[in-house]
Amino acid sequence: MALRIVASRPDPAILTLPWSTPLEEWTDEYVVPLPRGLSRHVVRIIRLGSHTYAVKETNEPIAFREYSTLRDMQRLGLPAVVPHGVVSGRVDPDGEELPAALITHHLQFSLPYRSLFSHGLTADNLPSLIDAIVVLLVRLHLAGFYWGDVSLSNVLFRRNAGEFAAYLVDAETGELRQEISDRMREYDVTVGCENVFAELLDLQASGAVDTGTQGHDVVEHLRARYEVLWAELTQEEEFSAQDLWRIEQRVERLNDLGFDVEEIDIVTDFDGDTVRIQPKVVELGHHRRELQALTGMNVEDNQARRILNDLASFTAHFDLGREDRHLVANRWMTQIYEPIIAMIPPEARGKLEPAEVYHELLVHRWYLSERAGHEVDIFEAARDYMEHELSRRPDEAITTAE
């Protein structure tokens, strides 16, 4: 049987991997000790040159189906791991068939939920993780994606200015449609509640979460947050034609949630006395798109919101409100952000991504200023933060030195 590799942008080094050996027997020559979540399949994280991949063994039809689904999700800009390829036609030295392998790009600075708790998260952080899953699930449903297996285990989390952003890591049961029914949405939410409840019990059994944490409260939080966010993004709103300002108010509310409204359906009655509006196309990323347009930075949405607030403070401090925003942003980048990021010691660059470092620095500066009774210089705060806070954090990414 001939080895077959289907990939979007083939990495020639993929051919050098020991495909005739079962994945669970791959050695440290190929495998890197990155945290990975629970899976019903054998999964390994490997590095080839400057690239890091996740490799999952599964049967061939499922591998190709998931690869295709993830490529469709990538084209739609949905938060999921990026597929690289599928390897099929594997046989061991005795000629016995081996499972096909799905290869995806490793998501830098991401961690499975179990690793987050081993890195210091407590039960108090559970609502933030649930909120991240809810935002992910709503975004997928808006795009017509039926998940089928919602759980903490099927998600990777990235830090997002003190909160978290969730990325789908297992699309094996997923399906993209033109739209999904209310019944399918309800099924996803129900499965998510059941799986999260079981995963919470598992965390309690392992001692990672206090046994006093009420699982029912956590899953009710998931369901309630989903219903509120879905309604805000999709529900029809009716008002008098004299209150057209409510259209802009609705858009502003969605922007505050981090969503952009690309299309809105506006209907009036026969006499034009009543107006009904309903957002038709919404997409998360309002703040990150604004920041990217100003600076070229590509960060999570909460990180972008925090950085935009700091940029606004910089603008006010130097009385630059009448200047072009792009010029002000460039000045902030060259005078503040880039010099601070350059201060990160080489051995600490795998601990947090730069935007999260900057967010934590702003929080640290606030505490230092409170203690000192006056505003502390940001570079002085940066030196203190990197010496006393950042240096103590565990690595959350593979660094060049490793």
C-alpha positions in Angstrom: 0.0 0.0 0.0 1.4 3.4 -1.0 1.7 6.2 1.6 -0.5 9.1 0.6 -0.2 12.6 1.9 -2.9 15.2 1.2 -2.0 18.7 2.5 -2.9 22.3 1.8 0.7 23.4 1.9 2.9 20.3 2.1 5.8 20.5 4.5 8.5 18.2 2.9 9.7 17.3 6.4 6.4 15.4 7.0 7.8 12.6 4.8 10.7 12.1 7.3 8.3 11.1 10.1 8.1 7.4 11.1 4.7 6.7 9.6 5.3 2.9 9.7 5.3 3.1 13.5 2.1 3.5 15.6 1.8 7.0 16.9 1.8 6.0 20.6 5.3 4.6 20.0 6.8 7.8 18.6 9.8 8.9 20.6 11.1 12.2 21.9 13.1 12.5 18.7 9.8 13.7 17.2 7.4 14.4 20.1 7.6 17.6 22.2 6.2 17.7 25.7 3.4 20.1 25.2 0.2 19.7 27.2 -2.7 18.1 25.2 -6.3 17.4 26.2 -8.1 14.2 26.7 -9.0 12.4 23.5 -10.5 9.1 22.4 -7.7 9.0 19.8 -4.0 8.8 20.1 -2.6 12.4 19.8 0.9 13.6 19.7 2.4 17.1 19.4 5.5 17.1 17.1 7.9 19.8 15.9 9.5 19.9 12.5 12.0 22.7 12.1 10.2 25.9 13.0 6.7 24.3 12.7 4.7 22.5 15.5 1.9 20.2 14.6 -0.7 18.0 16.4 -1.1 14.5 14.9 -4.2 12.4 15.6 -4.7 8.8 14.5 -8.2 8.0 13.3 -9.8 6.0 10.4 -9.3 7.3 6.9 -12.8 8.5 6.0 -13.1 10.4 9.3 -9.7 12.0 8.9 -10.5 13.3 5.4 -14.0 14.5 6.5 -12.5 16.4 9.5 -9.8 17.9 7.4 -12.3 19.1 4.9 -14.5 20.6 7.7 -11.6 22.4 9.3 -10.6 23.9 5.9 -14.1 25.2 5.4 -14.1 26.7 8.9 -10.7 28.3 8.2 -12.2 29.9 5.1 -15.1 31.3 7.1 -12.7 32.7 9.8 -14.1 30.5 12.6 -12.1 29.9 15.7 -10.7 26.4 15.2 -7.3 24.8 14.7 -5.8 25.1 11.2 -5.6 21.8 9.3 -2.4 20.8 7.5 -3.1 17.5 6.0 -4.0 13.8 6.1 -1.6 10.8 5.9 -3.2 7.6 4.8 -1.9 4.2 3.4 0.2 3.6 6.5 1.5 0.1 7.2 3.9 -1.3 9.8 7.0 -3.3 8.9 4.9 -6.5 9.0 2.5 -5.1 6.4 -0.3 -4.5 8.9 -2.4 -1.4 8.2 -2.1 1.5 10.6 -4.8 4.2 11.1 -4.7 7.4 9.0 -3.4 10.5 10.6 -4.9 14.0 10.7 -2.3 16.8 11.0 -3.2 20.2 12.3 -1.1 23.2 13.2 -0.5 23.6 16.9 -2.2 26.7 18.2 0.5 28.8 19.9 0.0 29.9 23.5 -3.0 27.7 23.8 -3.7 25.2 26.6 -6.3 22.5 27.3 -8.5 23.1 30.3 -6.7 20.6 32.5 -3.3 22.3 32.0 -4.9 25.7 32.8 -5.8 24.4 36.3 -2.4 23.0 36.8 -1.1 26.5 35.9 -2.9 28.1 38.8 -6.6 28.4 37.8 -9.2 27.8 40.5 -12.9 27.2 40.6 -13.3 31.0 40.6 -12.0 31.0 37.0 -14.7 28.5 35.8 -17.2 31.2 34.7 -14.5 32.7 32.4 -13.9 29.3 30.8 -17.6 28.8 30.4 -18.1 32.2 28.9 -15.4 31.5 26.4 -17.1 28.2 25.3 -20.4 30.1 25.1 -19.0 32.7 22.8 -17.4 30.0 20.7 -20.6 28.0 20.5 -22.7 31.0 19.5 -20.2 32.0 16.8 -20.3 28.5 15.4 -24.1 28.4 15.4 -24.3 31.8 13.7 -22.1 30.4 10.9 -24.3 27.3 10.6 -21.9 24.9 12.3 -23.4 22.0 14.3 -20.8 20.8 16.7 -22.4 17.6 18.1 -19.8 17.1 20.9 -19.5 20.3 22.9 -17.0 19.9 25.8 -14.1 21.4 27.5 -11.9 18.6 26.2 -12.6 19.5 22.6 -11.4 23.1 23.1 -8.1 24.9 23.4 -8.0 28.1 25.4 -5.9 31.2 24.9 -5.5 33.9 27.4 -7.4 37.1 26.4 -6.7 40.1 28.7 -7.6 38.3 31.9 -10.3 36.3 30.2 -10.1 33.4 27.7 -10.7 32.8 24.0 -11.8 29.3 23.0 -10.9 27.4 19.8 -12.5 24.2 18.5 -9.8 21.5 18.3 -12.0 18.5 17.4 -14.4 18.8 14.4 -14.9 15.1 14.0 -18.7 15.2 14.8 -19.2 18.7 13.3 -21.1 19.7 10.3 -21.4 23.0 8.4 -24.9 23.8 7.0 -26.6 26.9 5.6 -28.1 27.3 9.0 -29.0 25.1 11.9 -32.3 24.6 13.5 -33.3 25.6 17.1 -33.5 21.9 17.9 -29.9 21.3 16.8 -28.8 24.3 18.8 -30.6 23.1 21.9 -29.0 19.6 21.4 -25.5 21.2 21.3 -26.2 23.2 24.5 -27.6 20.1 26.3 -24.6 18.0 25.3 -22.3 20.8 26.4 -24.0 21.0 29.8 -23.7 17.2 30.3 -20.1 17.0 29.2 -19.0 20.1 31.3 -20.7 18.6 34.3 -18.9 15.3 33.9 -15.6 17.1 33.3 -16.1 19.2 36.4 -16.6 16.1 38.5 -13.4 14.7 37.1 -11.5 17.9 38.0 -12.9 17.6 41.6 -11.9 14.0 41.8 -8.3 14.9 40.8 -8.2 17.7 43.4 -7.8 20.4 40.7 -11.1 22.1 41.7 -12.6 22.4 45.2 -15.2 19.7 45.9 -17.5 22.5 47.1 -18.0 23.8 43.6 -21.6 23.2 42.5 -21.6 21.5 39.1 -25.3 22.4 38.6 -24.5 26.1 39.0 -21.7 25.9 36.4 -23.9 24.3 33.7 -26.8 26.6 34.4 -24.4 29.4 33.9 -23.5 27.9 30.5 -27.1 27.6 29.4 -28.2 31.0 30.7 -25.2 32.8 29.1 -25.8 31.1 25.8 -29.5 32.1 25.8 -28.7 35.7 26.7 -26.0 36.1 24.1 -27.9 34.3 21.3 -31.0 36.5 21.9 -28.9 39.7 21.9 -27.3 38.8 18.6 -30.4 37.5 16.8 -33.7 38.6 18.4 -36.2 40.8 16.6 -36.8 44.2 18.2 -39.9 46.4 17.6 -40.4 50.1 18.3 -42.0 53.3 17.2 -40.8 55.0 14.0 -40.1 58.0 16.3 -37.4 56.0 18.1 -35.1 55.2 15.1 -32.1 56.0 17.4 -32.7 52.5 18.8 -31.2 51.1 15.6 -27.9 52.7 16.4 -28.2 51.8 20.1 -28.6 48.1 19.1 -25.5 48.2 17.0 -23.6 49.9 19.7 -24.6 47.3 22.2 -23.4 44.6 19.9 -20.1 46.5 19.4 -19.7 46.6 23.1 -20.0 42.8 23.2 -17.2 42.8 20.6 -19.4 42.0 17.6 -19.7 43.8 14.3 -23.1 44.0 12.5 -22.5 43.4 8.8 -26.2 43.2 7.9 -29.4 44.3 9.6 -33.0 43.6 8.5 -35.3 46.6 8.9 -39.1 46.3 8.3 -41.8 48.9 8.7 -45.6 48.4 8.9 -47.9 49.7 6.2 -48.2 53.2 7.8 -44.6 53.4 8.7 -45.5 53.9 12.4 -43.7 50.7 13.6 -40.2 49.5 12.9 -38.9 46.0 13.4 -35.1 45.3 13.3 -33.2 42.1 13.4 -29.4 41.6 13.0 -28.8 39.2 10.2 -25.0 38.9 10.0 -22.9 39.5 13.0 -19.2 38.5 13.6 -17.0 38.7 16.7 -13.8 40.8 16.3 -15.0 44.5 16.4 -12.0 45.6 18.5 -9.4 43.4 17.0 -10.3 44.6 13.5 -10.1 48.2 14.7 -6.7 47.6 16.3 -5.4 45.7 13.3 -6.4 48.6 11.0 -4.5 51.0 13.2 -1.4 49.0 14.1 -1.3 45.8 12.1 -1.4 43.8 15.4 -3.5 40.6 15.3 -4.6 39.8 18.9 -7.7 38.4 20.7 -10.6 40.8 21.0 -10.4 41.5 24.7 -6.7 42.2 24.3 -7.5 44.6 21.5 -10.1 46.4 23.6 -7.5 46.8 26.4 -4.8 48.0 24.1 -7.2 50.5 22.4 -8.1 51.9 25.8 -4.4 52.4 26.5 -3.9 54.0 23.1 -6.8 56.4 24.0 -5.1 57.3 27.3 -1.8 57.9 25.4 -3.7 60.1 23.0 -5.3 62.1 25.8 -2.0 62.4 27.8 -0.1 64.0 24.9 -3.1 65.9 23.6 -3.1 64.2 20.3 -6.9 64.1 19.8 -6.8 66.2 16.7 -4.0 64.1 15.0 -4.7 61.3 12.5 -5.4 58.1 14.6 -3.0 56.0 12.4 -0.1 58.5 13.1 -0.9 58.4 16.8 -1.1 54.6 16.8 2.3 54.5 15.1 3.8 56.8 17.7 2.4 54.7 20.5 3.8 51.5 18.9 7.3 52.9 18.5 7.5 54.8 21.7 5.6 52.5 24.1 4.6 49.0 22.9 7.5 47.9 20.9 10.2 49.0 23.4 8.3 47.3 26.2 7.9 44.0 24.3 11.7 44.2 23.5 12.3 44.2 27.2 11.0 40.7 27.7 14.0 38.4 28.5 14.6 35.7 25.9 14.0 33.0 28.5 10.5 34.5 29.2 9.2 34.8 25.7 7.4 31.4 25.8 5.4 32.3 28.9 2.7 34.6 27.4 2.1 36.1 24.1 3.1 39.8 23.8 -0.4 41.2 23.9 -1.2 39.3 27.1 2.1 40.5 28.6 1.1 44.1 27.9 -2.3 43.6 29.4 -0.8 42.1 32.6 1.7 44.9 32.7 -1.1 47.5 32.7 -2.8 45.7 35.6 0.6 45.5 37.4 1.2 49.2 36.8 -2.2 50.1 38.3 -1.4 48.2 41.5 2.0 49.8 41.8 0.5 53.2 41.3 -2.1 52.5 43.9 0.6 51.5 46.4 2.8 54.4 45.6 0.0 57.0 45.6 1.0 58.4 42.2 1.2 57.1 38.6 4.2 54.9 38.1 6.2 55.2 34.9 5.2 52.4 32.5 8.8 51.4 31.8 9.6 51.3 35.6 6.4 49.1 36.0 7.5 46.9 33.1 10.9 46.2 34.7 9.2 45.3 38.0 6.6 43.2 36.4 9.1 41.2 34.3 11.3 40.6 37.4 8.7 39.7 39.9 5.7 38.4 38.0 6.5 37.2 34.5 9.6 35.4 35.5 7.6 33.1 37.8 5.0 32.0 35.2 5.3 28.6 33.5 5.9 28.5 29.8 2.8 28.3 27.6 4.5 28.0 24.3 7.5 26.3 22.7 10.3 28.8 22.5 13.2 28.8 20.1 15.6 27.9 22.8 13.7 24.6 23.4 
